[in-house]
Amino acid sequence: MQEPSHEETSENTSPQNLPEYPSSLWRATVDLPTFPSVQGELDTEIVVVGAGITGITAAYLLAQEGKKVVLVESGKVLDGTTGYTTAKVSSQHGMIYNELISNFSEEEAILYYEGAQEALHYMRRLVEEHQIDCDWQQETSYIYVESDDATLKKLEKEMDAYRKLGIPGEWVDSLPIPLSVKGAIALPDQARFHPLQYLVFLLQQFLLLGGTVYEDTMIEEVESGDRPRLLIQDQEFGITCDKVVSASHYPVTDQNGFYFARLRAQRSYTLAVRAETTFAGGMYLSVDEPKHSLRSATIDGQEMLIVGGNGHKTGQEDETITHYEGLEHFVGMLLGIKEIPYRWSAQDLFSLDDIPCIGYITEDEPNILVGTAFAKWGMTSGTLAAHMMTDMIMGRDNRYAELFNPSRKQPLLTKIKTAVVQNANVAKEMITGKLDFNRRKADDLDNDEGGVIWHHGKRTGAYRDPEGALHMVDTTCTHMGCEVGWNEAERSWDCPCHGARFAYNGEVIEGPATQALKKVNR
């Protein structure tokens, strides 16, 4: 029997109070270790840049191989995308498999599935063998269509792709949760977990194996060669090594790979909710718009609902708080809301063909490897990337290397279409950002308010903190000169061109920029 629409399931639709400031449930419910910054010249075998799931897993695997490994993080460990994920461990990456068959082949599509499953099985085995306390729960994953007929046809083609590839999915006409759908694909034996509890365990094991971790160490550039050297921002010393693993989300170096033109950045939003109604279990993702993601988590014996979605291109939305409000409305209609203890957002990177880039950063650079563009599926793709890059460093063949090769020959039509749209969008933002702003002044800003103002005849970014202190920055992005915009929900400056993000005071939050925004004096 068809379940009622979520528009009819709950009378509790009154607005709830969103938390004033963003905070990740995962980071708030784990004890995170702290580490020093690099204080002098270092020489090692492997440098892994980026302490998220890809970097920590790669560092752990390489240390297991007996390598001398240094793990470097520009900020704090697990404070990037991994710390702000919805943490689904699944090979059901939206409607990917029909697209893979159309753009590549059935052989490559099944290889993609097997890679994701291999990562899932590795993580499950590790949790079971070491009894990692990380709320690991096996779940059925669902992708579903609520109302859009055109998207329903795409979902039916995706089901055909499952059948061709032998993926054990099942077509269902209803969901265990009170949400009316036109159709869904269920995939059993997927998982959800507390990602930071899992990764803190791996980090501890890495240290026991002799690994070294540094925080607050921004790598400004990597000098290639037989032994690459990593240059540390604002320091005369650096790190020399045999191999570099870039696990920093945006690649730590470009090496003429033109990643800035090949990657697009998107933000998405998440709420942790105590619901009025019991959640029936499972993991859910809508494939029509706006996208919504659902899963539960058990924190200190209490069930929380993790609700995500409502994404957009980084830096191209003015009223970002409305994306949280949209999620609040969705879950309020669906299950009712007792409390929303946490809200957070994350940034994800996509390649031109939506397949991750894993391997040598360019064809002629064998000593620098990269794992990036996981397109929101970093738990499995990041784990797979760590295994692949470990194999490459150890001189072993890896059967996934060709599919994920960053220098792969992408489907020409798809590549051209996406690149034209993406780079036309960048050009538009380059121009309109210089012209489109109001003539507000600093005195117009209330406490805890930010935005673009007119200051001494120039476009200037300003934020007045809760105590009334004014912080002003030059809004020209230090990456390629686009104009950043104010993100009210996160109190950050976001670049609409290539996704760089800066704190209210101009400090770098997210690459590709490595230099802070210039400060402006009153």
N, C-alpha and C positions, 0 to 999 in steps of 0.2 A: 504493500500500500504506500502511495506517495506521501511523504512527510509534508507538513504545512510549510509555507514560505516563512523565512526568517522575519518577514515584515509583520507576521501575525502571531509570533510565538511568545512574546513577552510584553507585559504592560509596563515593565520597568524600563522606560526609555528616557527618563529625565536625565539631563546632563550631569555627569559626575565631575569631580575636580581632578583634572590631570595634575600630576606632580609639577611643581613650578620649574624644576631643573631636571634635565635628563640624567638618568643613572641606570646602568645595566644591572639586571637581576643577577647575572652570572658573576660579575665583578664584586657585587655586594655580598655574595654568599660563599666566598672562598678566601682563604688566607693566602695572599700572594707574596712571594719572596721579593726582596729588593736587592739590587746589585749596584756596584760603583760604575762610574764612567771610565773610559780608557784614559790613563794618566801618562802614558809614554809610548815610545816606539815598540811595536810587537812584531813577532815573526812566528808563523804557525803554518800548518798544512792546509787547513780549510777554514775559511771565514763564511759563516752563514749570517746574512743580513736580514733581520726581521724575526721577531719572537712571537709569531702567531702559530697556527696549527701546522703550516708548511715548514716554517723554520725550525720549530721545536722538534717536530717529527724527524726532519732531515738531520738535525744535529745529533739526535739520539741514535738514529740508524748509523750514521757515520762514525760516531764514537764506539758503537758496537763493533764496527769493522776495524777498530784499533787506530783510527785517525785522531790526530791532535786537532781539536775543533774549538774555534772561538765563535760564540753566538753574540751578535751585536744588535742592539735595538735603539732606534733614534729617540724613543720616548721611554715608556714603561712596558715591561713584558705583558703581553696579552691585553694591550689597550688599543689595538687596532680593530680591524673587522672581526677577527675571531672573538674578541671580547663582547661583541655587539651582534652576534648572530642569533638566528632562531634555532640553530643546532639540530637540524634534521640530518640523520645519516641515511642517505637513500640514493638509489640509482634511478629514481623517478624524477628526472630533472625537468619538470614541465613537459611540454610537447616537443621533445628533442628527437625522437627516433625516426619519425617519418621525414623530418627535415634532413637528418643524416643520410637516410636512404636516397632522398631526392638529390641532395647536393654532393654526396660522396658515393657510397655503395652499401649494400647489405653487409658486406664483410667488415667495413669500417664502423658501421652502426653497431654491430654485435660486439666489436672490439671495445667500443666506448662503454657499452653496458657491462661487459666483463671487467673492465678496469674499475668502474665504480663499485661493482660487487666485490671485487678483490680487496678494495680499500675497506669496505664495510666489514668483510670477514676478518681482515687483519685487526681492525679496531675491536671487534667483538671478541676475538681470540685473546687479545692483549688484556681486555677487561676481565675475562674469565680466568686466565692463567694467573694474573696478579691480584685478582679480587679487588680491582680498583673501585672505590666507593664513589660512583659518579652518576647514580640514578639511571643506569643503562636499562632501557626497556624496549623490548621488541614490539613493533607496531605494524599495522597495515597502513600503507600510504595511499591516498586518493588524490587524483586530479579530476576536477569536475567543472561542468558548465551549468550556470544557473539559468540563463535566459537567452543568450545570443545564438540564433540559428546558424549563422556563418561559423562561429567558433565551434558549435556542436559538430558540424561537418568535419572540421579539422580534428576534433577529438575522435571521431569515428575512424578517420584515416590513421590516427595515432594507434588506435586499437588494432587496425589491420597491420600496422608495422610491428606491434607486439607479436602478433600471430606469425608473421613472416620470420621474425628473429628468434622465436621460441622463448620470449620473455613471459614468465608465468603471471601475466596480468589477467584480470577478469572484468568484463563490462557489467556494471550494476546500474539500476535505475533509481536507487535511493541510497541515502547515507545513514549511518548510525546516529548522526546528529540531526536536530530538527531544522534542516535546511532543504528547501525544495530545489531539486536539480532536474535538468533535462537528460543528464547522463554523466557517468563517471567511470574511471578506470581504477580498479583496486589492485595494488601490488603488495603481496604479503611479505613478512619477514624483513621489514626495514626497521629502523631504530631511531630513538631519541635519547639524549643524555645531557648531563651537565658538562659542557665542553671544557670549562676551566678546571674542574676537579680532575678530569682525565689528563689534561695537559700539564697541570702542576705535578702530577705523578711522573710524567715523562721527563719533565724538567729536572726533577729530583734524581731520576735515574741517570740522566745525562751528566749531572754533576758528580755522581758516584763513579761514573766511567772516566772521570778526569777532565770533563768539559769545563769551559770557562764562559761566563755570561757577563756582558756589560750593557748597562742601560744609559740613557741620556747621551748617546754617541751618534751624532748625525754624520752619515757618510755623504760627503759632498760630491765625490766623483771617484771612479775607479780607473786607474792607469793600467791598460792592458799590457800583455807581454808574457814571457815565459813564466814569470812570477808576478802576478798582478799586485798592485799596491793601492790600498784604499785610503783616500785622503779624508781626514776628519775635519769637519767645519770648525773654523776659528782656532785651529791647532797647527803647529809645525810638524808634529809627529803623525804617523799613520800606521797601517798594518800591512805587512807583506805576507803573501801566502802562495800556495801552489794553485788552489782553486777557490773561486768565489761562487757561493750559492745566493742568488737574489730571491729572497722570500719575503720581500718588503711590500707586497701588494703591487704598487707601481714599481717597475724595475728600478733598482738603485743606480743603474747606469744605462745609457741608451746604446752606445757603441755603434752608432749609425744604423740602428735597427728601426728607427722612426716609430717607436712605440707610441709616442704622443699622438701620432696620426692614425694609429691602428687600434687604439683602445678608447672606449667611451665609458664614462663614469656615471653611475646612477645611485641615488640615495633611496633607501626604504626605511620604514618606520615600524616600531614594535611597542606593544603594551604588554605588561604582565598584569593579569586581572584575577581577582578573586570573584568568581561568578556566583550568581544566585542559584543557578541550576547545575546539577551534576553533569559533568562532561562525559560523554559515552566512550571516549578513547579514540585512537586513530590519529593520523596526521593528514592534513587537508591543504590543498592548494587550488584556488580557482584559476582557470585559464582564460576566462573572459575578464573584462575590465569593470571596475577596478579590481586588481588582484588582492586576494586575501589568503593568508596562511594561518593555520590553526594547529596547535599541539598543546599538550599539557606538560607540566613539570611538577615534581614533588619536592618541596623545599621545607625542611624541618617538619616533615609529616603532614604538611598542608598542600593541597592541590592548587596550582596556579595555572591559568590559561595563558599561553603565549600567542598573541595575535599580531600578525605582521602584514605588511603590504603597503599599498598606496604610494608606490615609488614614482620617481621622476628623475629627469636628467639633472645632475648636480649643478647648482647655481642658477637654475632656470625657473625657480618658483619663488615668489615674493612672500606669501603668507604660509610658511612651512608648518605652522602649528595646526592648520586646517587638516593636514594629513593625519595627525594624531586624532583629531576630532572625528574624522571619518571612520577610523578604526574603532573609536569609542562607540560611535553610533551603531556600527555593524555588530559588535559583540553585545551591546546593550539590547538590541532587538533579538539577537539569537538566544542568549542565555541569561541576560540580566547581569547587573554589576553590583557587587558589594563594595569593592574597593579597587583602585588602580595604584598599587604601590610603586611601580616603576614604569618609566617610558624611556626609550632610547632609539637611536637611528644608526644606520650603518651605510658604508659606501662599498659598492661592488663594481668590478671592472668587467667589460665584455669585449671580446675580439670581434673582428669584422664578420667572422662566420660563426660566432657564438661557441667555438670550441676553445678550451684552454690552450695557452702557450706554455709548453713545458720542454725544456732542453737547452741546447746551447743558444746563447742570446743572439748570435748571428752565425752564419755558416762558417766564417773564418775566425771565430773566437772560441777555441776549445777549452779555455780556462775559466770562462764565466758562464754559469748556468742560471736559468730563470724559470720560475713557476708563477704564472699570473693569469688573469682573465678567467676566473672560475665561475663567473656569471651566476652568483648567489649560491653555488653548491660547493663551497670550500671545504666542508667536512670530509667528503669523499675525494674531491678533486685535489685538495691540498695534501691529503694523505698519500694519494697515488703519486702526486708530483714528488713528494719526498722520497718515495721508493724509486721512482724513475731516475731522479738526479743522483741518488746514491749508486744505483747500478752504473750509470754513465761514468761517475768519478772512479768507481772500482774497475772499470774496463769491461763490464759485462753487457751483453746484448739485452735489450728490453723490447718486448714485442709491441709496446705502445708508442715507441719513440717516433715512428713515422707519422702516426695519426696526430700527435700533439706537437710535432716539430714546429717551433716558432717561425721557421723559414719555409713552412709547407706551401705548396702551390694551392691556394684556395680556389674554390669554384669561381670562375672569372665573373659571371654575371652577378652573383651574390656579392662578391668582393667589390666590384665597381659600383653597384647600386648603393651598398652600405657606405662605402668610402665617400661617394659623392654627397649623399645626404648628410653624413657626419661632418665632413669638412665644409660644406655649405653652411651648416649650422654654426660651426666655429667662426667662419667669416662674418656671418650675420652678428654674432655676439661681439666680435672684435669691433665692429662698426657701431652698433647700437649702444654698446656699453659706454662708448666715449660721448654719446650724445644724450642718452635718455636718463635724466635725473631731475629731481625737483630742486628748488632753491631754499630748502630748509636751512636753518642755522643751528649751531650747537645749542643755543639757548632754548631751542624748541624741543629738545629731547628731555623726557622725564627720566627719573631714576630707573635703572634696569631697562633702558631702551636704546636701540642702536639704529643706524641707517646712514645713507649717503647724505652729506650736507654740502653747502657752499661755504668755503672757508678761504679767505684771502684770495678770492677769484679763482679757486680751483676746486675740482671734485675731490672730496675728502670723506673717508670713512670715520664715523664717530660712534662711540658707545659710552653712555653714562652709567657707571656701575651702581649697585644698590646704595652705596654710601655717597653717591653724588660726584665721584671723581670721573673726569672725562678722559677717555683714551681715544686718540686720533691717529689714523694711519693713511698712507697713500694707498688708494684703491687699485693701483696698477699691479697686477699679478707679477711676481718675480720670475715666473717661468717663461712666458712668451708675451707678456704685455697686455693681456685682456683685462677688463675691469671686473673686479670681484663685486659681489652683492652681499647684502646682509641676510643671514639666516636667523630669523627671530627665534625659532624653536631651539636651536643649539647654541645661539649667541656666538656665531662664527662668521667669517668672511669666506664665501665660496666662489670659486672661479667657474663660470659657465662654459669655458672652452675645453679644458682638459682635466677638470675635476680637482685641482689643488684646493686645499682648505687651510684656513688660518684662524687662530684664536682671536678673540676680540682685541688683544693687544698686538696682533700681527705675527705671533709665533706660528711656525709651520705645524699643522696637524696632519696633513695628508699630502703626499707628492702628487704630481712630479716636481713641484717647487721644492727647493732645499733652502732658499734664503727667505728670511722673514720679510713681511711688508715693512716698508720704511715708516718710521714713526714721524708724526707731524706735531710740531710744537704749537701751543696755544698762541 
